[in-house]
Amino acid sequence: MKKIYWYIICDGKLFLPNGELPCEEFCPVAPAEGMIVFGLGLIDGVPARAVCCQEKLTDLVGLRDAYELLPEKFYKPALVALEKVLWDLNSQRCPVCGGRMDPAGFSSKRCCTCGKPQYTIIAPAAIILIKRKKSALLVRAKNFRGSFYGLVAGFVELGESLEECVVREAYEETGLKLKNLKYFGSQIWPYPNSLMLGFTAESINGDITLQDSELTDAQFFTIDNLPELPRKDSLARKLIDSWIAEQTAASIPQSATPSFSDLEAFKSAAILS
Ligand SMILES: [Zn+2]
């Protein structure tokens, strides 16, 4: 019997009976009518599929909480499953004529009445680690859950480049002007259909003017007085950890690392004693 990992999305959450991903030959719940069953590749040689369910289910877990329950190899496909199912759910009807949209490829649909194509939609967002001397700017946003500090972030607006978005968001939220902008990396952000792109930059000015409609606090922190940080899987945390590693390396004085000749001298002295 060939088993399949089933990523069942219901009300934007993942079906995890007993905290585990169902692994069965057939989908354990009835998939929503007219919705696509998406292939998610293989996990340890076992195929994984994403389906939408519109039945009333219990054992539903939000994707952020699922991180605590699922091993990493199961977690990333869950993010992809949510993205795909939400796209399918939100593109059932043609935005031009209201006709039915049929699948027309891996990431596209076509209206069966007027032929309008529709592709998956990704909303890019930028997140920025802003450095100043030996410190980095960490912020508390009103929408953060818990008590951790994160980074300035925001969505790219129409007609704006990523770089322009980074500069605008930093200035709007904190009044800081930036230089030396560098790309760091990216991360799927399916809340609901975003791609988060990470940058580092240095602030030209140090005076923070807080935008209190979005933030409750923003401060420059050094590595020895850091507040609670975001979760390890987040791009924010990867940016912060990378900066901490950079600061830690920079704080080790050159003389503290024994040179080859010092080691040789130490060995000789040890032998002699
Ligand atoms: Zn149409």
py3Dmol code that shows the C-alpha trace and the ligand (Angstrom):
import py3Dmol

protein = """\
ATOM      1  CA  MET A   1       0.000   0.000   0.000  1.00  0.00           C
ATOM      2  CA  LYS A   2       1.529   3.305  -1.108  1.00  0.00           C
ATOM      3  CA  LYS A   3       1.264   5.957   1.607  1.00  0.00           C
ATOM      4  CA  ILE A   4       1.037   9.702   1.115  1.00  0.00           C
ATOM      5  CA  TYR A   5       1.625  12.602   3.494  1.00  0.00           C
ATOM      6  CA  TRP A   6      -1.535  14.722   3.477  1.00  0.00           C
ATOM      7  CA  TYR A   7      -1.304  18.449   4.117  1.00  0.00           C
ATOM      8  CA  ILE A   8      -4.969  19.247   4.703  1.00  0.00           C
ATOM      9  CA  ILE A   9      -5.692  22.985   4.895  1.00  0.00           C
ATOM     10  CA  CYS A  10      -8.950  24.067   6.508  1.00  0.00           C
ATOM     11  CA  ASP A  11      -9.793  27.669   7.486  1.00  0.00           C
ATOM     12  CA  GLY A  12      -6.169  28.628   6.818  1.00  0.00           C
ATOM     13  CA  LYS A  13      -4.925  26.045   9.338  1.00  0.00           C
ATOM     14  CA  LEU A  14      -3.287  22.614   9.085  1.00  0.00           C
ATOM     15  CA  PHE A  15      -5.087  19.405  10.077  1.00  0.00           C
ATOM     16  CA  LEU A  16      -2.788  17.650  12.558  1.00  0.00           C
ATOM     17  CA  PRO A  17      -4.683  14.875  14.384  1.00  0.00           C
ATOM     18  CA  ASN A  18      -2.735  14.053  17.578  1.00  0.00           C
ATOM     19  CA  GLY A  19      -0.168  16.641  16.505  1.00  0.00           C
ATOM     20  CA  GLU A  20       0.943  14.555  13.505  1.00  0.00           C
ATOM     21  CA  LEU A  21       0.669  14.797   9.757  1.00  0.00           C
ATOM     22  CA  PRO A  22      -1.687  12.113   8.338  1.00  0.00           C
ATOM     23  CA  CYS A  23       0.239   9.501   6.310  1.00  0.00           C
ATOM     24  CA  GLU A  24      -2.278   7.247   4.551  1.00  0.00           C
ATOM     25  CA  GLU A  25      -3.055   5.823   1.138  1.00  0.00           C
ATOM     26  CA  PHE A  26      -6.142   8.012   0.721  1.00  0.00           C
ATOM     27  CA  CYS A  27      -6.949  11.491   2.020  1.00  0.00           C
ATOM     28  CA  PRO A  28      -8.592  10.968   5.444  1.00  0.00           C
ATOM     29  CA  VAL A  29     -11.107  13.789   4.859  1.00  0.00           C
ATOM     30  CA  ALA A  30     -13.158  14.744   1.801  1.00  0.00           C
ATOM     31  CA  PRO A  31     -11.294  17.413  -0.238  1.00  0.00           C
ATOM     32  CA  ALA A  32     -13.361  20.495  -1.098  1.00  0.00           C
ATOM     33  CA  GLU A  33     -15.200  20.100  -4.398  1.00  0.00           C
ATOM     34  CA  GLY A  34     -13.569  21.692  -7.441  1.00  0.00           C
ATOM     35  CA  MET A  35     -10.295  22.390  -5.627  1.00  0.00           C
ATOM     36  CA  ILE A  36      -6.883  21.317  -6.905  1.00  0.00           C
ATOM     37  CA  VAL A  37      -4.905  18.575  -5.159  1.00  0.00           C
ATOM     38  CA  PHE A  38      -1.323  19.874  -5.266  1.00  0.00           C
ATOM     39  CA  GLY A  39       1.759  17.672  -5.378  1.00  0.00           C
ATOM     40  CA  LEU A  40       4.448  18.779  -2.905  1.00  0.00           C
ATOM     41  CA  GLY A  41       7.249  16.447  -3.971  1.00  0.00           C
ATOM     42  CA  LEU A  42       8.715  13.679  -1.815  1.00  0.00           C
ATOM     43  CA  ILE A  43       9.590  13.619   1.881  1.00  0.00           C
ATOM     44  CA  ASP A  44      12.037  10.743   2.570  1.00  0.00           C
ATOM     45  CA  GLY A  45      10.746   9.083  -0.616  1.00  0.00           C
ATOM     46  CA  VAL A  46       7.087   9.414   0.391  1.00  0.00           C
ATOM     47  CA  PRO A  47       4.891  11.656  -1.791  1.00  0.00           C
ATOM     48  CA  ALA A  48       3.230  14.659  -0.137  1.00  0.00           C
ATOM     49  CA  ARG A  49       0.053  16.367  -1.303  1.00  0.00           C
ATOM     50  CA  ALA A  50      -1.857  19.488  -0.310  1.00  0.00           C
ATOM     51  CA  VAL A  51      -5.643  19.601  -0.288  1.00  0.00           C
ATOM     52  CA  CYS A  52      -8.274  22.068   0.838  1.00  0.00           C
ATOM     53  CA  CYS A  53     -11.032  20.840   3.125  1.00  0.00           C
ATOM     54  CA  GLN A  54     -14.205  22.775   3.852  1.00  0.00           C
ATOM     55  CA  GLU A  55     -15.682  20.297   6.345  1.00  0.00           C
ATOM     56  CA  LYS A  56     -15.756  21.241  10.008  1.00  0.00           C
ATOM     57  CA  LEU A  57     -12.589  19.688  11.405  1.00  0.00           C
ATOM     58  CA  THR A  58     -11.064  19.688  14.851  1.00  0.00           C
ATOM     59  CA  ASP A  59      -7.304  19.243  15.425  1.00  0.00           C
ATOM     60  CA  LEU A  60      -6.553  22.314  13.314  1.00  0.00           C
ATOM     61  CA  VAL A  61      -3.275  24.071  14.060  1.00  0.00           C
ATOM     62  CA  GLY A  62      -2.125  27.494  12.836  1.00  0.00           C
ATOM     63  CA  LEU A  63       1.051  27.378  10.742  1.00  0.00           C
ATOM     64  CA  ARG A  64       3.078  29.346  13.286  1.00  0.00           C
ATOM     65  CA  ASP A  65       2.111  26.888  16.050  1.00  0.00           C
ATOM     66  CA  ALA A  66       2.703  23.896  13.738  1.00  0.00           C
ATOM     67  CA  TYR A  67       6.393  24.847  13.817  1.00  0.00           C
ATOM     68  CA  GLU A  68       6.514  23.548  17.395  1.00  0.00           C
ATOM     69  CA  LEU A  69       4.948  20.211  16.388  1.00  0.00           C
ATOM     70  CA  LEU A  70       6.481  19.342  13.027  1.00  0.00           C
ATOM     71  CA  PRO A  71      10.089  18.396  12.295  1.00  0.00           C
ATOM     72  CA  GLU A  72      11.704  20.833   9.842  1.00  0.00           C
ATOM     73  CA  LYS A  73      11.414  18.463   6.858  1.00  0.00           C
ATOM     74  CA  PHE A  74       7.606  18.497   7.318  1.00  0.00           C
ATOM     75  CA  TYR A  75       7.294  22.178   8.169  1.00  0.00           C
ATOM     76  CA  LYS A  76       8.443  23.857   4.956  1.00  0.00           C
ATOM     77  CA  PRO A  77       6.018  21.842   2.759  1.00  0.00           C
ATOM     78  CA  ALA A  78       3.265  23.018   5.137  1.00  0.00           C
ATOM     79  CA  LEU A  79       4.056  26.626   4.230  1.00  0.00           C
ATOM     80  CA  VAL A  80       3.976  25.761   0.519  1.00  0.00           C
ATOM     81  CA  ALA A  81       0.704  23.839   1.001  1.00  0.00           C
ATOM     82  CA  LEU A  82      -0.943  26.848   2.633  1.00  0.00           C
ATOM     83  CA  GLU A  83       0.244  29.195  -0.156  1.00  0.00           C
ATOM     84  CA  LYS A  84      -1.071  26.917  -2.893  1.00  0.00           C
ATOM     85  CA  VAL A  85      -4.403  26.104  -1.294  1.00  0.00           C
ATOM     86  CA  LEU A  86      -5.125  29.761  -0.497  1.00  0.00           C
ATOM     87  CA  TRP A  87      -4.263  30.769  -4.073  1.00  0.00           C
ATOM     88  CA  ASP A  88      -6.614  28.095  -5.432  1.00  0.00           C
ATOM     89  CA  LEU A  89      -9.363  29.172  -3.027  1.00  0.00           C
ATOM     90  CA  ASN A  90      -9.010  32.856  -3.946  1.00  0.00           C
ATOM     91  CA  SER A  91      -8.885  32.359  -7.713  1.00  0.00           C
ATOM     92  CA  GLN A  92     -12.006  30.280  -8.312  1.00  0.00           C
ATOM     93  CA  ARG A  93     -13.706  32.943 -10.438  1.00  0.00           C
ATOM     94  CA  CYS A  94     -12.416  35.126 -13.278  1.00  0.00           C
ATOM     95  CA  PRO A  95     -11.907  38.742 -12.111  1.00  0.00           C
ATOM     96  CA  VAL A  96     -13.033  39.974 -15.586  1.00  0.00           C
ATOM     97  CA  CYS A  97     -16.194  38.003 -16.389  1.00  0.00           C
ATOM     98  CA  GLY A  98     -16.848  35.849 -13.298  1.00  0.00           C
ATOM     99  CA  GLY A  99     -16.338  32.622 -15.290  1.00  0.00           C
ATOM    100  CA  ARG A 100     -14.849  29.461 -13.774  1.00  0.00           C
ATOM    101  CA  MET A 101     -11.048  29.368 -13.649  1.00  0.00           C
ATOM    102  CA  ASP A 102      -9.564  26.019 -14.665  1.00  0.00           C
ATOM    103  CA  PRO A 103      -5.999  24.854 -13.919  1.00  0.00           C
ATOM    104  CA  ALA A 104      -3.727  25.582 -16.905  1.00  0.00           C
ATOM    105  CA  GLY A 105      -0.283  24.604 -15.660  1.00  0.00           C
ATOM    106  CA  PHE A 106       1.836  24.305 -12.549  1.00  0.00           C
ATOM    107  CA  SER A 107       1.064  27.790 -11.228  1.00  0.00           C
ATOM    108  CA  SER A 108      -1.606  29.190 -13.494  1.00  0.00           C
ATOM    109  CA  LYS A 109      -5.294  29.058 -14.361  1.00  0.00           C
ATOM    110  CA  ARG A 110      -7.350  30.162 -17.342  1.00  0.00           C
ATOM    111  CA  CYS A 111     -10.930  31.414 -17.463  1.00  0.00           C
ATOM    112  CA  CYS A 112     -13.087  28.838 -19.234  1.00  0.00           C
ATOM    113  CA  THR A 113     -15.326  31.648 -20.596  1.00  0.00           C
ATOM    114  CA  CYS A 114     -13.099  34.579 -21.679  1.00  0.00           C
ATOM    115  CA  GLY A 115      -9.685  32.894 -21.592  1.00  0.00           C
ATOM    116  CA  LYS A 116      -8.082  35.340 -19.136  1.00  0.00           C
ATOM    117  CA  PRO A 117      -4.983  33.731 -17.620  1.00  0.00           C
ATOM    118  CA  GLN A 118      -4.249  34.095 -13.936  1.00  0.00           C
ATOM    119  CA  TYR A 119      -0.972  33.306 -12.244  1.00  0.00           C
ATOM    120  CA  THR A 120      -0.028  32.789  -8.633  1.00  0.00           C
ATOM    121  CA  ILE A 121       0.328  36.127  -6.882  1.00  0.00           C
ATOM    122  CA  ILE A 122       3.209  36.831  -4.533  1.00  0.00           C
ATOM    123  CA  ALA A 123       3.348  39.989  -2.431  1.00  0.00           C
ATOM    124  CA  PRO A 124       7.004  40.855  -1.699  1.00  0.00           C
ATOM    125  CA  ALA A 125       7.882  42.299   1.676  1.00  0.00           C
ATOM    126  CA  ALA A 126      11.230  43.578   2.934  1.00  0.00           C
ATOM    127  CA  ILE A 127      12.764  43.123   6.389  1.00  0.00           C
ATOM    128  CA  ILE A 128      15.782  45.140   7.458  1.00  0.00           C
ATOM    129  CA  LEU A 129      18.484  44.770  10.078  1.00  0.00           C
ATOM    130  CA  ILE A 130      19.737  48.323  10.640  1.00  0.00           C
ATOM    131  CA  LYS A 131      23.200  48.638  12.176  1.00  0.00           C
ATOM    132  CA  ARG A 132      24.745  51.604  13.930  1.00  0.00           C
ATOM    133  CA  LYS A 133      28.326  51.254  15.188  1.00  0.00           C
ATOM    134  CA  LYS A 134      28.256  48.113  17.430  1.00  0.00           C
ATOM    135  CA  SER A 135      24.465  48.035  17.814  1.00  0.00           C
ATOM    136  CA  ALA A 136      21.426  46.946  15.784  1.00  0.00           C
ATOM    137  CA  LEU A 137      17.907  48.334  15.716  1.00  0.00           C
ATOM    138  CA  LEU A 138      15.265  45.997  17.163  1.00  0.00           C
ATOM    139  CA  VAL A 139      11.605  46.937  17.347  1.00  0.00           C
ATOM    140  CA  ARG A 140       8.343  45.889  18.984  1.00  0.00           C
ATOM    141  CA  ALA A 141       5.491  46.031  16.485  1.00  0.00           C
ATOM    142  CA  LYS A 142       1.897  46.213  17.683  1.00  0.00           C
ATOM    143  CA  ASN A 143       1.054  43.029  15.773  1.00  0.00           C
ATOM    144  CA  PHE A 144       3.861  40.910  17.329  1.00  0.00           C
ATOM    145  CA  ARG A 145       2.608  38.022  19.454  1.00  0.00           C
ATOM    146  CA  GLY A 146       4.590  37.468  22.647  1.00  0.00           C
ATOM    147  CA  SER A 147       7.215  39.791  24.058  1.00  0.00           C
ATOM    148  CA  PHE A 148      10.083  39.482  21.559  1.00  0.00           C
ATOM    149  CA  TYR A 149      11.715  42.261  19.579  1.00  0.00           C
ATOM    150  CA  GLY A 150      12.020  41.948  15.787  1.00  0.00           C
ATOM    151  CA  LEU A 151      13.062  44.055  12.827  1.00  0.00           C
ATOM    152  CA  VAL A 152      11.557  46.824  10.729  1.00  0.00           C
ATOM    153  CA  ALA A 153       9.547  45.270   7.884  1.00  0.00           C
ATOM    154  CA  GLY A 154       6.867  46.144   5.381  1.00  0.00           C
ATOM    155  CA  PHE A 155       5.277  45.356   2.040  1.00  0.00           C
ATOM    156  CA  VAL A 156       6.610  46.627  -1.278  1.00  0.00           C
ATOM    157  CA  GLU A 157       4.196  49.137  -2.800  1.00  0.00           C
ATOM    158  CA  LEU A 158       3.210  49.258  -6.467  1.00  0.00           C
ATOM    159  CA  GLY A 159       5.846  51.005  -8.573  1.00  0.00           C
ATOM    160  CA  GLU A 160       8.503  50.638  -5.894  1.00  0.00           C
ATOM    161  CA  SER A 161      11.797  48.721  -6.027  1.00  0.00           C
ATOM    162  CA  LEU A 162      12.882  46.571  -3.086  1.00  0.00           C
ATOM    163  CA  GLU A 163      15.611  49.072  -2.264  1.00  0.00           C
ATOM    164  CA  GLU A 164      13.115  51.943  -2.258  1.00  0.00           C
ATOM    165  CA  CYS A 165      10.816  49.916  -0.028  1.00  0.00           C
ATOM    166  CA  VAL A 166      13.610  49.291   2.502  1.00  0.00           C
ATOM    167  CA  VAL A 167      14.553  52.979   2.635  1.00  0.00           C
ATOM    168  CA  ARG A 168      10.903  54.114   2.906  1.00  0.00           C
ATOM    169  CA  GLU A 169       9.922  51.580   5.596  1.00  0.00           C
ATOM    170  CA  ALA A 170      12.955  52.414   7.748  1.00  0.00           C
ATOM    171  CA  TYR A 171      12.249  56.142   7.467  1.00  0.00           C
ATOM    172  CA  GLU A 172       8.482  55.863   8.001  1.00  0.00           C
ATOM    173  CA  GLU A 173       8.739  53.585  11.033  1.00  0.00           C
ATOM    174  CA  THR A 174      11.813  55.009  12.753  1.00  0.00           C
ATOM    175  CA  GLY A 175      12.927  58.239  11.030  1.00  0.00           C
ATOM    176  CA  LEU A 176      16.275  56.600  10.197  1.00  0.00           C
ATOM    177  CA  LYS A 177      18.066  57.200   6.890  1.00  0.00           C
ATOM    178  CA  LEU A 178      20.109  54.316   5.480  1.00  0.00           C
ATOM    179  CA  LYS A 179      23.343  53.636   3.613  1.00  0.00           C
ATOM    180  CA  ASN A 180      25.245  50.492   2.545  1.00  0.00           C
ATOM    181  CA  LEU A 181      22.133  48.467   1.797  1.00  0.00           C
ATOM    182  CA  LYS A 182      22.919  44.764   1.226  1.00  0.00           C
ATOM    183  CA  TYR A 183      20.731  41.804   0.279  1.00  0.00           C
ATOM    184  CA  PHE A 184      20.822  38.970   2.855  1.00  0.00           C
ATOM    185  CA  GLY A 185      18.333  36.249   1.857  1.00  0.00           C
ATOM    186  CA  SER A 186      14.653  35.422   1.501  1.00  0.00           C
ATOM    187  CA  GLN A 187      11.932  33.272   3.044  1.00  0.00           C
ATOM    188  CA  ILE A 188       8.460  32.041   2.150  1.00  0.00           C
ATOM    189  CA  TRP A 189       5.947  34.034   4.187  1.00  0.00           C
ATOM    190  CA  PRO A 190       2.514  32.504   3.571  1.00  0.00           C
ATOM    191  CA  TYR A 191       0.448  34.944   5.635  1.00  0.00           C
ATOM    192  CA  PRO A 192      -1.173  34.742   3.160  1.00  0.00           C
ATOM    193  CA  ASN A 193       0.961  34.954  -0.014  1.00  0.00           C
ATOM    194  CA  SER A 194       4.130  36.850   0.650  1.00  0.00           C
ATOM    195  CA  LEU A 195       7.838  36.437   0.035  1.00  0.00           C
ATOM    196  CA  MET A 196      10.036  38.077   2.668  1.00  0.00           C
ATOM    197  CA  LEU A 197      13.347  39.520   1.440  1.00  0.00           C
ATOM    198  CA  GLY A 198      15.968  40.352   4.041  1.00  0.00           C
ATOM    199  CA  PHE A 199      18.453  43.245   3.914  1.00  0.00           C
ATOM    200  CA  THR A 200      21.094  44.768   6.130  1.00  0.00           C
ATOM    201  CA  ALA A 201      21.892  48.471   6.158  1.00  0.00           C
ATOM    202  CA  GLU A 202      23.641  51.085   8.265  1.00  0.00           C
ATOM    203  CA  SER A 203      21.859  54.105   9.672  1.00  0.00           C
ATOM    204  CA  ILE A 204      23.250  57.513   8.809  1.00  0.00           C
ATOM    205  CA  ASN A 205      21.499  59.255  11.707  1.00  0.00           C
ATOM    206  CA  GLY A 206      20.942  57.737  15.165  1.00  0.00           C
ATOM    207  CA  ASP A 207      17.879  59.583  16.446  1.00  0.00           C
ATOM    208  CA  ILE A 208      14.799  57.372  16.343  1.00  0.00           C
ATOM    209  CA  THR A 209      11.400  58.916  15.651  1.00  0.00           C
ATOM    210  CA  LEU A 210       8.932  56.163  16.454  1.00  0.00           C
ATOM    211  CA  GLN A 211       5.887  55.658  14.244  1.00  0.00           C
ATOM    212  CA  ASP A 212       3.521  54.814  17.079  1.00  0.00           C
ATOM    213  CA  SER A 213       0.694  53.588  14.837  1.00  0.00           C
ATOM    214  CA  GLU A 214       2.791  50.476  14.068  1.00  0.00           C
ATOM    215  CA  LEU A 215       5.532  50.251  16.707  1.00  0.00           C
ATOM    216  CA  THR A 216       5.482  50.376  20.482  1.00  0.00           C
ATOM    217  CA  ASP A 217       9.265  50.529  20.868  1.00  0.00           C
ATOM    218  CA  ALA A 218      12.460  50.763  18.813  1.00  0.00           C
ATOM    219  CA  GLN A 219      15.964  50.793  20.262  1.00  0.00           C
ATOM    220  CA  PHE A 220      19.541  50.132  19.246  1.00  0.00           C
ATOM    221  CA  PHE A 221      20.844  47.110  21.172  1.00  0.00           C
ATOM    222  CA  THR A 222      24.394  45.780  21.533  1.00  0.00           C
ATOM    223  CA  ILE A 223      25.019  42.018  21.748  1.00  0.00           C
ATOM    224  CA  ASP A 224      25.408  42.150  25.529  1.00  0.00           C
ATOM    225  CA  ASN A 225      21.971  43.666  26.249  1.00  0.00           C
ATOM    226  CA  LEU A 226      19.702  41.930  23.767  1.00  0.00           C
ATOM    227  CA  PRO A 227      15.969  41.554  24.471  1.00  0.00           C
ATOM    228  CA  GLU A 228      13.965  38.381  23.709  1.00  0.00           C
ATOM    229  CA  LEU A 229      14.534  37.517  20.034  1.00  0.00           C
ATOM    230  CA  PRO A 230      12.234  36.090  17.308  1.00  0.00           C
ATOM    231  CA  ARG A 231      11.986  32.353  16.654  1.00  0.00           C
ATOM    232  CA  LYS A 232      14.919  30.515  15.075  1.00  0.00           C
ATOM    233  CA  ASP A 233      13.026  29.716  11.869  1.00  0.00           C
ATOM    234  CA  SER A 234      12.320  33.353  11.028  1.00  0.00           C
ATOM    235  CA  LEU A 235      14.314  35.430   8.581  1.00  0.00           C
ATOM    236  CA  ALA A 236      14.414  38.154  11.254  1.00  0.00           C
ATOM    237  CA  ARG A 237      16.259  35.781  13.580  1.00  0.00           C
ATOM    238  CA  LYS A 238      18.649  34.654  10.849  1.00  0.00           C
ATOM    239  CA  LEU A 239      19.529  38.305  10.184  1.00  0.00           C
ATOM    240  CA  ILE A 240      20.010  38.965  13.916  1.00  0.00           C
ATOM    241  CA  ASP A 241      22.075  35.771  14.453  1.00  0.00           C
ATOM    242  CA  SER A 242      24.289  36.664  11.505  1.00  0.00           C
ATOM    243  CA  TRP A 243      24.876  40.148  12.981  1.00  0.00           C
ATOM    244  CA  ILE A 244      25.609  38.619  16.433  1.00  0.00           C
ATOM    245  CA  ALA A 245      28.180  36.276  14.852  1.00  0.00           C
ATOM    246  CA  GLU A 246      29.730  39.240  13.029  1.00  0.00           C
ATOM    247  CA  GLN A 247      29.916  41.270  16.263  1.00  0.00           C
ATOM    248  CA  THR A 248      31.288  38.354  18.255  1.00  0.00           C
ATOM    249  CA  ALA A 249      34.021  37.738  15.690  1.00  0.00           C
ATOM    250  CA  ALA A 250      34.859  41.457  15.633  1.00  0.00           C
ATOM    251  CA  SER A 251      35.076  41.590  19.454  1.00  0.00           C
ATOM    252  CA  ILE A 252      37.774  38.869  19.692  1.00  0.00           C
ATOM    253  CA  PRO A 253      41.089  40.769  19.880  1.00  0.00           C
ATOM    254  CA  GLN A 254      43.685  39.575  17.391  1.00  0.00           C
ATOM    255  CA  SER A 255      46.188  38.991  20.213  1.00  0.00           C
ATOM    256  CA  ALA A 256      43.773  36.571  21.934  1.00  0.00           C
ATOM    257  CA  THR A 257      44.197  34.086  19.078  1.00  0.00           C
ATOM    258  CA  PRO A 258      47.599  32.440  19.496  1.00  0.00           C
ATOM    259  CA  SER A 259      49.708  32.688  16.393  1.00  0.00           C
ATOM    260  CA  PHE A 260      51.634  29.669  15.034  1.00  0.00           C
ATOM    261  CA  SER A 261      54.879  30.949  16.542  1.00  0.00           C
ATOM    262  CA  ASP A 262      53.180  31.461  19.953  1.00  0.00           C
ATOM    263  CA  LEU A 263      51.954  27.844  19.873  1.00  0.00           C
ATOM    264  CA  GLU A 264      55.384  26.563  18.953  1.00  0.00           C
ATOM    265  CA  ALA A 265      56.903  28.576  21.830  1.00  0.00           C
ATOM    266  CA  PHE A 266      54.239  27.194  24.201  1.00  0.00           C
ATOM    267  CA  LYS A 267      54.966  23.604  23.126  1.00  0.00           C
ATOM    268  CA  SER A 268      58.698  24.132  23.544  1.00  0.00           C
ATOM    269  CA  ALA A 269      58.178  25.635  26.990  1.00  0.00           C
ATOM    270  CA  ALA A 270      55.886  22.730  27.965  1.00  0.00           C
ATOM    271  CA  ILE A 271      58.452  20.181  26.825  1.00  0.00           C
ATOM    272  CA  LEU A 272      61.240  21.958  28.633  1.00  0.00           C
ATOM    273  CA  SER A 273      59.283  22.132  31.894  1.00  0.00           C
TER     274      SER A 273
END
"""
ligand_1 = """\
1
ZN
Zn -13.293 35.403 -17.712
"""
view = py3Dmol.view(width=600, height=400)
view.addModel(protein, "pdb")
view.setStyle({"model": 0}, {"cartoon": {"style": "trace"}})
view.addModel(ligand_1, "xyz")
view.setStyle({"model": 1}, {"stick": {}})
view.zoomTo()
view.show()
